């Protein structure tokens, strides 16, 4: 007995270790194929490994269910650590893929942007911001007016920067945070400027200058310098330039075998004849459970189930009456279940009984509550393509 117990413990440890191993798939960038054209692992995390092309310092993969909104895609990145020489990259896909489904995979390869590219990006952003600001301001005798509100201008200036960086990625993985509160305050300052006081606020102007125009021009130049300084500060660190994109569409995931959970348990039935007269009947039962969801993606519904089955024996009350089930010759139960600790399921529901009334006659179907706890085992079924 002792040796048997030790063997069972060792078997459990080995099985757990095997189950705990994380699968790996290989992406071949030359042939643009993944996992040697075999389906991707489903309902479990996995690694994507591949050979690192020369000069590439960052790899990003976007994974999305085929036909779904691109905003729902999951992103995973690998970045070269400092200046270490490596020949492979490895991405951990932590969000499980659905069983027997199709996914789109987009691989993005980035290299360090050179000095010429960095100068070009800075100058392009500076020019576009200056052009946008000057095009939106209008100077009149009443003051400085804009074609858009301050909030819209902030949003559109942020969009100018984001569009310019579409094919780049910050080395530290930081997105452009948007223009600061200082810029917003500078825009708000426009409404408080008094152009009629321009002659008292301009130093070193020429006699032929229009006081209002010079005063307004100074304000606009200050705003342009401010937004350019903030973008320059963001671009101080080198950017990663997009070198190539490789895409795989409608790639299948592996098909998991369908299973039917079988329950073997022990339950208690409450027979309530009157308010003060309740009798409890106990016995083993066997049944099946139909989960309300996939536990990998919806834990609560995946553990919850609709359960049904039969008690394995008829009962006898303390008064000697036989209590049985009519339809199957055994009491039938149905109810809800919830799985706990991976192998146990709590069942609560109702059982259909017939109680002996004398002269060999039995009552009509009698519905009574029951509760039980069971061990659960999955039986493989070769049915169904999806779950």
C-alpha positions in Angstrom: 0.0 0.0 0.0 2.8 2.3 0.9 4.6 1.7 -2.5 1.3 2.3 -4.3 0.8 5.6 -2.6 4.4 6.7 -3.4 3.9 5.7 -7.0 0.7 7.7 -7.3 2.4 10.8 -5.8 5.3 10.5 -8.3 2.9 10.0 -11.2 1.1 13.2 -10.1 4.3 15.2 -9.9 5.5 14.0 -13.4 2.1 14.7 -14.9 2.0 18.2 -13.4 5.5 19.0 -14.6 4.7 17.9 -18.2 1.4 19.9 -18.1 3.3 23.0 -16.8 5.7 23.1 -19.7 5.1 26.0 -22.0 5.1 25.2 -25.7 7.2 27.1 -28.3 6.7 27.7 -32.0 9.2 29.0 -34.5 8.6 31.8 -37.0 10.6 31.5 -40.2 11.0 35.1 -41.5 12.5 33.9 -44.8 9.5 31.7 -45.7 7.0 33.7 -43.7 5.7 30.6 -42.0 5.0 29.8 -38.3 5.2 26.5 -36.5 6.3 24.7 -39.6 2.8 25.3 -41.0 1.2 23.4 -38.1 -1.7 25.0 -36.2 -0.8 27.3 -33.3 -1.4 26.1 -29.7 -4.8 27.0 -28.4 -6.1 27.7 -24.9 -2.6 27.9 -23.4 0.2 30.5 -23.4 3.2 29.8 -25.7 6.5 31.3 -27.0 7.2 32.5 -30.5 10.9 32.2 -31.3 12.8 33.1 -34.5 16.2 34.1 -35.9 17.0 37.7 -35.5 17.7 39.5 -38.8 20.9 41.6 -39.0 20.5 45.1 -37.6 17.1 44.5 -35.9 16.9 45.6 -32.3 13.1 45.2 -31.6 10.5 42.7 -32.8 6.8 43.2 -32.2 3.9 40.8 -33.1 0.2 41.7 -33.2 -2.2 38.8 -32.8 -5.9 39.2 -33.6 -8.8 37.0 -34.4 -9.5 37.0 -38.1 -12.2 39.4 -39.0 -12.2 41.2 -35.7 -11.5 44.9 -35.0 -7.8 45.7 -35.1 -8.1 47.6 -31.9 -8.7 44.3 -30.1 -5.3 42.9 -31.2 -2.9 41.8 -28.5 0.7 43.1 -28.9 3.9 41.4 -27.7 7.4 42.8 -28.0 11.0 41.7 -27.7 13.9 44.2 -27.5 17.6 43.7 -27.6 19.1 44.1 -24.1 21.7 46.8 -24.3 24.5 45.9 -26.8 24.5 42.2 -26.2 25.0 40.1 -29.4 22.1 37.7 -29.8 21.0 35.6 -32.8 17.4 34.9 -31.7 14.4 36.6 -30.3 11.6 35.2 -28.1 8.1 36.5 -27.5 5.8 35.2 -24.9 2.1 35.1 -26.1 0.4 35.3 -22.7 -3.2 35.6 -24.0 -4.6 32.2 -24.9 -5.9 31.7 -28.4 -9.3 30.1 -29.0 -9.7 26.5 -29.9 -10.1 25.7 -33.6 -10.2 29.3 -34.7 -8.3 31.6 -37.2 -5.9 34.4 -36.3 -4.0 37.1 -38.1 -0.3 37.6 -37.1 1.7 40.8 -38.0 5.4 40.8 -37.3 7.1 44.2 -37.1 10.9 44.5 -37.3 12.6 47.7 -36.0 16.1 49.0 -36.3 17.8 52.0 -34.7 17.1 55.2 -36.7 20.3 56.9 -37.9 21.2 60.5 -37.4 19.8 61.6 -40.8 16.4 60.0 -40.1 16.3 61.6 -36.6 17.0 65.1 -38.1 14.4 64.5 -40.8 11.7 63.5 -38.3 12.4 66.5 -36.0 12.3 69.0 -38.8 9.2 67.4 -40.3 7.3 67.6 -37.0 8.5 71.2 -36.4 7.4 72.4 -39.8 4.0 70.7 -39.6 3.3 72.1 -36.2 4.3 75.6 -37.2 2.2 75.5 -40.4 -0.8 74.2 -38.4 -0.6 76.9 -35.8 -0.1 79.8 -38.2 -3.0 78.5 -40.4 -5.4 78.4 -37.4 -4.8 81.9 -36.1 -6.4 85.1 -37.4 -5.5 88.5 -36.1 -8.2 91.2 -36.0 -8.8 94.4 -34.1 -10.7 92.5 -31.5 -7.9 90.1 -30.8 -6.4 86.7 -31.9 -9.0 84.3 -33.1 -8.7 80.6 -34.0 -10.6 78.3 -36.3 -10.8 75.7 -33.6 -11.2 75.5 -29.8 -8.2 75.0 -27.6 -9.2 71.4 -26.9 -9.5 70.6 -30.7 -6.1 72.3 -31.3 -4.5 70.2 -28.6 -6.0 67.0 -30.1 -5.0 67.9 -33.7 -1.4 68.9 -32.7 -1.1 65.5 -30.9 -2.3 63.8 -34.0 0.3 65.6 -36.1 3.1 64.2 -33.9 1.6 60.7 -33.8 1.2 60.5 -37.5 4.8 61.6 -38.1 5.9 58.8 -35.8 3.7 56.1 -37.3 6.7 54.2 -38.6 8.8 54.8 -35.6 8.9 53.6 -32.0 10.5 55.2 -29.0 13.5 53.2 -27.8 12.1 53.0 -24.2 8.7 52.0 -25.5 7.0 55.2 -24.5 4.3 56.7 -26.6 4.1 60.4 -27.1 2.3 61.7 -24.0 0.7 64.6 -25.7 1.4 68.3 -25.2 1.6 69.4 -21.6 -0.6 71.6 -19.5 1.8 74.5 -20.2 0.8 74.4 -23.9 -2.9 74.4 -22.9 -2.3 77.4 -20.7 -0.5 79.2 -23.5 -3.5 78.6 -25.8 -5.8 79.9 -23.1 -3.7 83.0 -22.7 -4.8 84.1 -26.2 -8.3 85.0 -24.9 -6.8 87.4 -22.3 -4.5 89.3 -24.7 -5.4 93.0 -25.2 -4.1 94.0 -28.6 -5.1 97.6 -28.0 -2.3 97.6 -25.4 0.2 96.3 -27.9 2.2 99.5 -28.1 3.0 99.2 -24.4 4.1 95.5 -24.7 6.4 95.6 -27.7 10.1 96.3 -27.2 12.4 97.3 -30.0 9.7 97.5 -32.7 10.2 99.6 -35.9 8.1 102.7 -36.3 6.5 101.2 -39.5 5.4 98.0 -37.7 1.8 97.4 -37.0 1.6 97.2 -33.2 -1.1 94.6 -33.1 0.5 92.4 -35.7 3.8 92.4 -34.0 2.3 91.7 -30.6 0.2 88.9 -32.0 3.2 87.5 -34.0 5.3 87.4 -30.8 2.6 85.4 -29.1 2.3 82.9 -32.0 6.1 82.5 -32.1 6.2 81.8 -28.4 3.5 79.1 -28.9 5.4 77.5 -31.8 8.7 77.5 -29.9 6.9 75.8 -26.9 5.4 72.9 -28.9 8.6 72.4 -30.8 10.6 72.3 -27.6 8.3 69.6 -26.1 8.5 67.4 -29.2 12.3 67.8 -29.3 12.5 66.7 -25.7 10.5 63.6 -26.5 12.8 62.9 -29.5 16.1 63.3 -27.5 16.5 59.5 -27.3 17.0 57.6 -30.5 13.9 56.2 -32.2 13.5 52.7 -33.6 12.6 52.8 -37.4 10.3 50.3 -38.9 12.3 48.1 -41.2 9.7 45.5 -42.4 6.3 44.1 -41.7 5.5 40.4 -42.3 1.9 39.2 -42.1 0.2 35.9 -41.9 -3.6 35.9 -42.3 -6.3 33.4 -41.2 -3.9 31.1 -39.5 -5.6 28.2 -37.7 -5.2 27.1 -34.1 -5.2 23.6 -33.0 -8.5 21.7 -32.4 -8.8 20.5 -28.8 -10.7 17.3 -28.2 -14.3 17.7 -26.9 -14.8 16.4 -23.4 -17.8 15.6 -21.2 -17.4 16.1 -17.5 -18.5 13.0 -15.5 -19.4 13.4 -11.8 -19.2 10.7 -9.1 -20.4 12.1 -5.8 -22.4 11.8 -2.6 -25.5 13.9 -1.9 -28.2 14.6 0.6 -31.9 14.9 -0.2 -34.2 16.9 2.1 -37.7 15.2 2.3 -40.0 17.8 3.9 -43.4 16.4 4.8 -44.4 19.3 7.0 -42.9 22.4 8.5 -41.6 20.5 11.6 -40.9 17.2 9.9 -37.9 17.0 7.6 -36.0 13.9 6.8 -32.6 13.7 5.1 -31.7 10.9 2.7 -28.1 10.3 1.7 -26.5 8.4 -1.1 -24.1 8.2 -4.0 -24.9 9.7 -7.4 -23.4 9.8 -10.9 -24.1 12.4 -13.6 -22.8 14.8 -16.2 -22.1 18.5 -16.2 -22.4 20.9 -19.1 -20.2 24.0 -18.5 -21.8 27.4 -19.2 -18.6 28.7 -20.8 -15.0 28.1 -21.6 -12.9 28.3 -18.4 -9.9 29.6 -20.3 -11.7 32.8 -21.2 -14.5 33.1 -18.7 -13.4 31.6 -15.4 -16.7 31.9 -13.5 -19.0 30.6 -16.3 -16.4 28.0 -17.2 -16.5 26.6 -13.7 -20.3 26.9 -13.5 -22.5 24.2 -15.1 -25.9 22.7 -15.6 -25.7 19.2 -14.1 -28.0 16.2 -14.3 -27.8 12.5 -13.3 -29.2 9.8 -11.1 -28.7 8.5 -7.6 -27.4 5.0 -7.6 -29.8 3.6 -5.1 -33.4 4.0 -4.0 -34.1 5.0 -0.4 -36.2 4.0 2.6 -37.6 6.5 5.0 -37.5 6.1 8.8 -41.1 5.0 8.6 -40.2 2.1 6.3 -41.6 3.7 3.1 -39.7 3.0 -0.1 -38.6 6.2 -1.9 -37.6 5.7 -5.5 -37.5 7.3 -8.9 -40.0 6.4 -11.5 -38.5 7.3 -14.9 -35.3 5.4 -14.6 -36.1 3.3 -11.6 -33.7 5.5 -9.7 -34.1 9.1 -8.4 -33.2 11.7 -11.1 -31.6 15.0 -10.2 -30.9 18.2 -12.1 -29.4 21.5 -11.0 -26.5 23.8 -11.1 -22.9 23.0 -10.3 -19.7 24.8 -9.6 -16.2 23.3 -10.0 -13.7 23.8 -7.2 -10.0 22.7 -6.7 -9.9 21.4 -10.3 -11.4 18.0 -9.6 -14.4 18.7 -7.3 -17.9 20.0 -8.1 -20.5 21.3 -5.8 -24.1 20.5 -7.0 -27.3 22.1 -5.8 -30.6 21.3 -7.4 -33.8 19.2 -7.2 -34.5 15.5 -7.4 -37.6 13.7 -8.7 -38.9 11.1 -6.3 -41.9 8.8 -5.8 -42.9 7.9 -2.2 -44.7 4.7 -1.3 -48.2 5.4 0.0 -49.3 1.8 0.7 -50.9 -1.1 -1.2 -47.9 -0.9 -3.6 -49.0 2.5 -4.8 -46.6 5.4 -5.1 -47.2 9.1 -5.1 -46.9 11.3 -8.2 -43.6 12.9 -9.0 -42.4 14.6 -5.8 -39.7 17.3 -6.3 -37.3 17.9 -3.4 -34.1 19.9 -3.0 -30.7 18.2 -2.8 -27.1 19.2 -2.4 -23.9 17.1 -3.0 -20.3 17.2 -3.8 -18.5 15.1 -6.4 -15.3 14.2 -8.0 -15.2 15.2 -11.7 -13.4 13.4 -14.6 -13.4 14.4 -18.2 -14.4 11.9 -20.8 -13.1 12.5 -24.3 -15.7 12.8 -27.1 -15.1 12.9 -30.8 -17.9 15.3 -31.3 -18.1 18.9 -32.3 -15.6 21.1 -34.1 -15.7 24.1 -31.9 -16.3 25.1 -28.3 
